[in-house]
Amino acid sequence: MLRKLGLLERILIGFVLGIVAGAVFGEAIGGIKFLGDILLRLLQMLVIPLVFTTLSVGVAKIGGMKMGRIFGKTLFFYYITGIFALTIGLILANIFGVGVGMELGELGQVEVVTPPPFTETVLNIIPTNIVNAMANATMLQVVFFAIVFGISMGWAAEASAAVKATLESAAEVMFKMVYMVLAYAPIGVFALMAWTVGNFGLGVLAPFASLILVVYLGCIIHVFVVHTIFLWLFCKINPLRFIAKIKEAILFAFTTTSSAGTLPVSFKVANEAGISKSVSGFVLPIGATINMDGTALYQTAAAIFIANAFGIELTIGQMILIAVTAVLASIGTAGVPGAGLIMLMTVLGSVGLPVEGIALIAGIDRILDMARTAVNVVDDLTATAMVACTEGERLSPDLYSVKALAE
């Protein structure tokens, strides 16, 4: 019977059973996590070769002014939606008064990480050794090299035909490997959810209910309002059908809490949505490294939570500064290890909030990370669809209404 079920149905079964198993067995089920780690490693195994082959070939095919236009559209969408995400986070955090009246108790030890200077951030984008960058999965450096390599293939024209054909073949092989890995996905998802629920339990949610509510509600609003508007304006498609089409990637992101790890699944669903591989191969890897709408929403809500928990009143100007800093920090720390922690410390430091407050939310970070990563991935795929539509591509026919198809 399970063989007759689709991949998504099997993954959902694993997801639900994992929650039940975690709730029933608690921390005793912790040993099962290695089955989930196998899934994560399999996905991570695919990321670098998949990104390099698809992105370099995509850039070579796009070429010239068109690539510059697509890059501009990509950045525009990522950061205009980022502004919406920040605004939603600020409004909801203030409406629900997250952190107000909280008893702090003992704070854990927090290692203060100083954000790198701008010049170092720029240098960190450029690899000194691409083999080393690939071995260490330094995504932004791999993306940079793949773009430069793709541009060079385009300039070399016929001389690069053999290289281009080889990379295209390699990309197709990688897509087949994605399907092989996804066959194991239900087991990995079951293990990850069982470990998450068993390790953290439901009791950890109570003291932080308002923050969890704000982050999850904000993420839902961002997806079903902001993304819906953009999909309708730029693509004239049914937004709910599009979200249904990419639901596998959303579930993977929610479970694995890794945008980069979800890339193989994002490529798969983008292809099924009718987006060309040249566009998805360009937009998705960039999004996985610099696009952090869900993270930005979380950062603003967390900053207000910490301010309220410490009894610090923030002015309107300080809240705006938090929002601006969160956007800039997502750019400046994209290629730095521990980017999420550095981002939050940068945001807190912008208005003088105590970085020790991070210890307050460390215990529920995994639960918040699930929602924000899912939104990051939805944003990546929405941007990819938007770029494809504005470049004249028609998406999968089932995404359009009858009226839109007739136009």
Helices and strands as residue ranges (DSSP letters): G 2-4, H 7-25, G 26-32, H 33-62, H 64-96, H 118-125, H 130-135, H 139-156, G 157-160, H 161-182, H 185-200, G 203-208, H 209-221, I 222-227, H 228-235, H 239-245, H 247-256, H 259-272, H 277-290, H 293-309, H 316-332, H 339-350, G 355-357, H 358-361, G 362-364, H 365-390, G 397-399, H 402-406
